[in-house]
Amino acid sequence: MASYSKNETRGWTRERMIGAVNCTIPSFTADLNGINERAIRHDVALAKKHGFVGSLAIGEVNITLPEYVDFVRIMKEEAGKDFYVMHHASWNTLEQNIEAAQLAERAGADYVLLTYPANFYPQSEDEIFQYTKAFCDATNLGVLLFPMAIWGFSRLHPADISSSLIRRMLDACPNIGAIKAEGGHPSIMSVIECHRLFGEEVVISMPLEWDLIPLSQLFPIQLSATSDHEFWGPLIPHVMKLLRERKFDEATEIYWRMHPARKVKNQMTQSMTGAFMLNRMQWKFQGWLQGYNGGPLRAPTPRLHENHMLALRNAQRASGLNPSEDPLHEYFIGRNPS
C-alpha cells in the first residue's frame, strides 16, 4: 500500500523522489517456466549499491500478470523502505491496467509509470484525458505522466500530450505527482514548457541523460525517471549529485567522457525507432555489462546479435565504464542461473 494519500502525492514526490530511477527487467529460470527470484534480488541490490533512488519493474516483456505481481513483490522485499519500486502500467487494455496497478500496489509498489496500450487509438485529446483519469481514479499510487511519441498521439498534437491537456489532467488527478517530459522528442521544448507551466505543482523528470546533464545547469531537475540508466553503472546517480551541488564543471567533464558510448547506444536505439518499441534484450545486456544479472527472455523478444553486443561493450570501454569481459554467451545464462 502507498505510504501517502492521493492528496499527499505531490508533496511526497517532491520530498522523496530525488535522484535517478533505473529499470529492472524480469529475470527467468533457465527453462523459462518461471521467474528467477535470486536474479531479481541481485539486480535490485546492485541498483541500490549504484545509488539509484528506485527502479521501474518492467512489464513490456512476455510475463503473465501473476508472475509480474510476484516480480514486484520480490523487488520491494529486496528494496526496503527507502528504495522505490515503480509499477509499469503497460498492459493491453484500460481494464487490465487498472487490475494490474491494484495488484502491484498490494504487492508493494510505491509509484506507477502510466503508458498507453498499442491498441488505444484515440480520436481526440478528450479520449486521452478520459483514459488517464479513469486509471488515476482507480489507483492510490502516485502516477508518473509520460508524454511520448511511442503512443502515436502526435497526430493530435506535436507535443504528444499538449500542455492544455496536461493542465486538465493535473486539475482532475491529484495523484499525478510527476511528468516524464519526453514529448515532441527530440525537441527539448516539452521539458522546458512543463518546467515553466507545471514545475511548481509537480516534479518534472528528464530521463534522457544527454538532455538532463546540460539542462540541469540551467534549472534544477531533481528526478531522472525512468530510463536504462543501468547502462552507465553508478554514473548517473553520481552526476546528478554533482549537479545538485552545482559542480557543473565536473558534471560537464563526465558528460563528454560519456559521449563515445552515448553515440553508439543512441544509434542502436534508433535502429528500433520504426517499430515504436524498445529492445529490452539490449537493455538487459547493457545492464549485464555493468554487473546486473542478464539472462534469457521469453519469445517474442527482439534479438541481440554478437556485433551489437561487441559494439556496446566497446562503447562502454571507450567511455571508461569498465564493462564485464565475461564471454558473451554467459549473458544468455545470467549471473544467477536457476
C-alpha positions as CSV (number, residue, x, y, z in Angstrom):
1,M,0.0,0.0,0.0
2,A,1.1,3.5,-0.7
3,S,2.6,5.4,2.3
4,Y,0.8,8.6,1.3
5,S,-2.7,9.6,0.3
6,K,-3.7,10.8,-3.2
7,N,-3.8,14.4,-2.0
8,E,-0.3,13.9,-0.5
9,T,1.2,12.6,-3.7
10,R,2.8,15.8,-5.0
11,G,4.4,16.7,-1.7
12,W,5.6,13.1,-1.2
13,T,7.1,13.1,-4.7
14,R,8.9,16.4,-4.2
15,E,10.3,15.3,-0.9
16,R,11.3,11.7,-1.7
17,M,11.9,11.2,-5.4
18,I,15.3,12.9,-5.7
19,G,17.7,11.1,-7.9
20,A,17.7,8.6,-10.7
21,V,15.3,5.6,-11.3
22,N,16.7,2.8,-13.5
23,C,14.8,-0.2,-14.9
24,T,14.7,-3.8,-13.7
25,I,13.7,-6.3,-16.4
26,P,12.3,-9.6,-15.1
27,S,14.8,-12.5,-15.0
28,F,13.6,-16.0,-15.7
29,T,14.6,-19.5,-14.9
30,A,16.8,-21.4,-17.4
31,D,13.8,-23.3,-18.7
32,L,11.8,-20.1,-18.9
33,N,9.0,-21.6,-17.0
34,G,9.1,-19.1,-14.1
35,I,10.8,-16.0,-12.8
36,N,14.2,-16.2,-11.1
37,E,13.9,-14.7,-7.6
38,R,17.6,-14.8,-6.8
39,A,18.4,-12.9,-10.1
40,I,15.7,-10.3,-9.4
41,R,17.1,-9.7,-5.9
42,H,20.6,-9.4,-7.3
43,D,19.5,-6.6,-9.7
44,V,17.7,-4.6,-7.1
45,A,20.6,-4.9,-4.6
46,L,23.0,-3.7,-7.3
47,A,20.8,-0.8,-8.3
48,K,20.7,0.3,-4.6
49,K,24.5,-0.1,-4.4
50,H,24.8,2.0,-7.6
51,G,22.9,4.9,-5.9
52,F,19.6,4.8,-7.6
53,V,16.6,6.0,-5.7
54,G,14.3,3.4,-7.2
55,S,13.6,1.1,-10.2
56,L,10.9,0.5,-12.7
57,A,9.5,-3.0,-12.7
58,I,9.4,-3.5,-16.5
59,G,6.3,-5.2,-17.7
60,E,6.8,-4.9,-21.5
61,V,8.2,-8.5,-21.8
62,N,6.5,-11.9,-22.1
63,I,5.4,-12.3,-18.5
64,T,2.0,-13.3,-17.0
65,L,0.2,-11.0,-14.6
66,P,0.6,-13.3,-11.6
67,E,4.3,-13.6,-12.4
68,Y,4.6,-9.8,-12.7
69,V,2.9,-9.2,-9.4
70,D,5.3,-11.7,-7.8
71,F,8.1,-9.9,-9.5
72,V,7.0,-6.6,-7.9
73,R,6.7,-8.3,-4.5
74,I,10.3,-9.7,-4.7
75,M,11.6,-6.3,-5.9
76,K,10.0,-4.5,-2.9
77,E,11.1,-7.1,-0.4
78,E,14.7,-6.6,-1.6
79,A,14.3,-2.8,-2.0
80,G,13.3,-2.0,1.6
81,K,11.7,1.3,2.7
82,D,13.8,3.9,1.0
83,F,14.2,2.4,-2.4
84,Y,11.1,2.9,-4.5
85,V,9.6,0.3,-6.8
86,M,7.7,1.8,-9.8
87,H,4.9,-0.3,-11.4
88,H,4.8,-0.3,-15.2
89,A,1.3,0.2,-16.4
90,S,2.0,-1.4,-19.8
91,W,-0.8,-4.0,-20.2
92,N,-3.2,-4.4,-23.1
93,T,-6.4,-2.5,-22.0
94,L,-7.5,0.0,-19.5
95,E,-9.2,-2.7,-17.5
96,Q,-6.1,-4.9,-17.4
97,N,-4.0,-1.9,-16.4
98,I,-6.3,-1.0,-13.6
99,E,-6.3,-4.6,-12.3
100,A,-2.5,-4.8,-12.6
101,A,-2.0,-1.5,-10.8
102,Q,-4.2,-2.5,-7.9
103,L,-2.4,-5.9,-7.6
104,A,1.0,-4.2,-7.8
105,E,0.0,-1.8,-5.1
106,R,-0.9,-4.6,-2.8
107,A,2.4,-6.3,-3.7
108,G,4.3,-3.2,-2.5
109,A,4.7,-0.9,-5.5
110,D,5.3,2.7,-4.5
111,Y,4.5,4.5,-7.7
112,V,3.4,3.9,-11.3
113,L,4.5,4.9,-14.7
114,L,1.5,5.3,-17.0
115,T,1.8,4.2,-20.6
116,Y,-0.9,3.7,-23.2
117,P,-1.8,0.4,-25.0
118,A,-0.8,-0.3,-28.6
119,N,-4.4,-0.8,-29.5
120,F,-5.5,2.5,-27.9
121,Y,-6.2,4.9,-30.9
122,P,-7.9,8.0,-29.5
123,Q,-9.7,10.3,-31.9
124,S,-9.4,13.3,-29.6
125,E,-7.5,14.7,-26.7
126,D,-10.6,14.1,-24.6
127,E,-10.3,10.3,-25.1
128,I,-6.7,10.5,-23.8
129,F,-8.0,12.5,-20.8
130,Q,-10.8,10.1,-20.0
131,Y,-8.3,7.1,-20.2
132,T,-5.9,8.9,-17.9
133,K,-8.5,10.0,-15.4
134,A,-10.1,6.5,-15.2
135,F,-6.7,5.0,-14.5
136,C,-5.7,7.6,-11.9
137,D,-9.1,7.3,-10.2
138,A,-8.6,3.6,-9.8
139,T,-5.2,3.6,-8.1
140,N,-3.9,5.1,-4.8
141,L,-0.4,5.2,-6.2
142,G,1.3,8.3,-7.4
143,V,1.4,8.5,-11.2
144,L,4.3,9.5,-13.5
145,L,2.6,11.0,-16.6
146,F,4.5,10.2,-19.8
147,P,4.1,12.3,-22.9
148,M,6.0,10.3,-25.6
149,A,6.0,9.7,-29.3
150,I,5.6,5.9,-29.0
151,W,1.8,6.3,-28.1
152,G,1.1,7.8,-31.5
153,F,-0.6,10.9,-30.1
154,S,1.5,13.4,-32.2
155,R,-1.3,13.3,-34.8
156,L,-3.4,15.1,-32.2
157,H,-0.6,17.5,-31.0
158,P,3.1,17.6,-31.8
159,A,4.0,17.6,-28.1
160,D,2.3,14.2,-27.9
161,I,0.3,15.4,-24.9
162,S,-0.4,19.1,-25.2
163,S,0.2,21.5,-22.2
164,S,-3.6,22.3,-22.2
165,L,-4.4,18.6,-21.9
166,I,-1.7,18.2,-19.1
167,R,-3.4,21.1,-17.3
168,R,-6.7,19.3,-17.4
169,M,-5.1,16.1,-16.1
170,L,-3.3,17.8,-13.2
171,D,-6.6,19.5,-12.2
172,A,-8.6,16.3,-12.3
173,C,-6.0,13.8,-11.0
174,P,-4.3,14.8,-7.7
175,N,-2.2,11.6,-7.7
176,I,-0.3,12.7,-10.8
177,G,2.9,13.7,-9.0
178,A,5.5,13.9,-11.8
179,I,5.8,14.3,-15.5
180,K,8.3,12.3,-17.6
181,A,8.8,15.1,-20.1
182,E,9.8,13.5,-23.4
183,G,7.0,14.9,-25.6
184,G,8.0,16.1,-29.1
185,H,11.3,14.2,-29.0
186,P,14.0,15.0,-29.9
187,S,13.0,18.6,-29.1
188,I,13.7,19.9,-25.6
189,M,10.7,22.1,-25.7
190,S,8.5,19.7,-23.7
191,V,10.6,19.6,-20.6
192,I,11.1,23.4,-20.7
193,E,7.4,24.0,-21.2
194,C,6.5,21.6,-18.4
195,H,9.0,23.2,-16.1
196,R,7.7,26.6,-16.8
197,L,4.0,25.8,-16.6
198,F,3.8,23.0,-14.1
199,G,7.2,22.8,-12.3
200,E,5.8,24.4,-9.1
201,E,3.0,21.9,-8.9
202,V,4.6,18.6,-9.8
203,V,8.1,17.2,-10.2
204,I,9.4,17.4,-13.8
205,S,11.6,14.4,-14.7
206,M,14.1,14.3,-17.5
207,P,15.1,10.7,-18.2
208,L,17.3,11.4,-21.2
209,E,20.8,11.8,-19.7
210,W,22.1,13.8,-22.8
211,D,19.5,16.5,-22.0
212,L,19.5,16.0,-18.2
213,I,23.1,17.0,-17.7
214,P,23.1,20.3,-19.7
215,L,19.6,21.4,-18.8
216,S,20.3,20.8,-15.0
217,Q,22.9,23.5,-15.3
218,L,20.2,26.0,-16.3
219,F,17.3,25.0,-14.0
220,P,17.1,22.3,-11.2
221,I,15.9,18.8,-12.3
222,Q,15.6,16.6,-9.2
223,L,14.4,13.4,-10.9
224,S,15.5,11.3,-13.8
225,A,12.9,8.6,-14.1
226,T,12.7,6.2,-15.8
227,S,15.4,5.1,-18.1
228,D,18.0,2.4,-18.9
229,H,20.5,4.2,-16.6
230,E,22.0,0.9,-15.6
231,F,24.0,1.1,-18.9
232,W,26.2,3.6,-17.1
233,G,26.6,1.7,-13.8
234,P,26.7,4.1,-10.9
235,L,27.5,7.2,-13.1
236,I,24.0,8.8,-13.4
237,P,23.3,8.9,-9.7
238,H,26.8,10.3,-9.2
239,V,26.5,13.0,-11.9
240,M,23.1,14.0,-10.5
241,K,24.6,14.5,-7.1
242,L,27.3,16.8,-8.7
243,L,24.5,18.8,-10.5
244,R,22.6,19.2,-7.2
245,E,25.8,20.5,-5.7
246,R,26.2,22.9,-8.7
247,K,29.6,21.3,-9.6
248,F,28.9,22.0,-13.2
249,D,32.5,21.7,-14.4
250,E,32.8,18.2,-13.0
251,A,29.4,17.2,-14.4
252,T,30.3,18.6,-17.9
253,E,33.6,16.6,-17.9
254,I,31.6,13.5,-17.2
255,Y,29.2,14.4,-20.0
256,W,32.0,14.5,-22.6
257,R,33.6,11.3,-21.2
258,M,30.2,9.6,-21.7
259,H,29.9,10.8,-25.3
260,P,31.6,7.9,-27.2
261,A,29.3,5.4,-25.5
262,R,26.3,7.7,-25.9
263,K,26.7,7.9,-29.6
264,V,26.8,4.1,-30.1
265,K,24.0,3.5,-27.6
266,N,21.7,6.0,-29.3
267,Q,22.5,4.7,-32.8
268,M,21.4,1.2,-31.7
269,T,18.2,2.6,-30.2
270,Q,17.4,4.4,-33.4
271,S,17.5,1.1,-35.3
272,M,14.3,0.1,-33.4
273,T,12.6,3.5,-33.9
274,G,10.4,2.5,-36.9
275,A,8.9,-0.3,-34.8
276,F,8.0,2.1,-32.0
277,M,9.3,-0.3,-29.4
278,L,12.3,-0.7,-27.1
279,N,14.7,-3.6,-27.3
280,R,14.5,-4.9,-23.8
281,M,17.1,-7.6,-24.6
282,Q,19.5,-4.9,-25.5
283,W,18.7,-3.1,-22.2
284,K,19.2,-6.3,-20.3
285,F,22.6,-6.9,-21.9
286,Q,23.7,-3.3,-21.2
287,G,23.0,-3.9,-17.6
288,W,24.8,-7.3,-17.7
289,L,27.9,-5.4,-18.8
290,Q,27.7,-3.4,-15.6
291,G,27.2,-6.4,-13.3
292,Y,23.5,-6.9,-13.5
293,N,22.1,-10.4,-14.0
294,G,21.3,-10.6,-17.7
295,G,19.8,-13.9,-18.6
296,P,17.2,-15.3,-21.1
297,L,14.0,-13.6,-22.1
298,R,10.9,-15.4,-23.4
299,A,9.8,-15.1,-27.0
300,P,8.6,-13.0,-28.6
301,T,11.5,-10.6,-28.0
302,P,13.8,-8.5,-30.1
303,R,17.1,-10.3,-30.7
304,L,20.7,-9.2,-29.9
305,H,23.5,-10.4,-32.1
306,E,27.2,-10.6,-31.5
307,N,28.0,-7.4,-33.5
308,H,25.5,-5.5,-31.3
309,M,27.0,-6.9,-28.1
310,L,30.6,-6.1,-29.2
311,A,29.6,-2.6,-30.2
312,L,28.0,-1.9,-26.8
313,R,30.9,-3.4,-24.9
314,N,33.4,-1.4,-26.9
315,A,31.4,1.8,-26.4
316,Q,31.5,1.3,-22.7
317,R,35.2,0.7,-22.8
318,A,35.7,3.9,-24.8
319,S,33.9,5.9,-22.1
320,G,35.9,4.3,-19.3
321,L,32.9,2.3,-17.9
322,N,34.9,-0.9,-17.3
323,P,32.3,-3.3,-18.8
324,S,32.3,-7.0,-17.9
325,E,34.8,-9.0,-20.0
326,D,33.0,-12.3,-19.4
327,P,32.3,-14.4,-22.5
328,L,29.3,-13.1,-24.4
329,H,27.4,-16.4,-24.3
330,E,27.3,-16.1,-20.5
331,Y,24.8,-13.2,-20.8
332,F,22.2,-15.7,-22.0
333,I,22.7,-17.8,-18.9
334,G,22.8,-14.9,-16.4
335,R,24.8,-14.3,-13.3
336,N,22.4,-16.2,-11.0
337,P,21.1,-19.1,-13.1
338,S,18.2,-21.1,-11.7
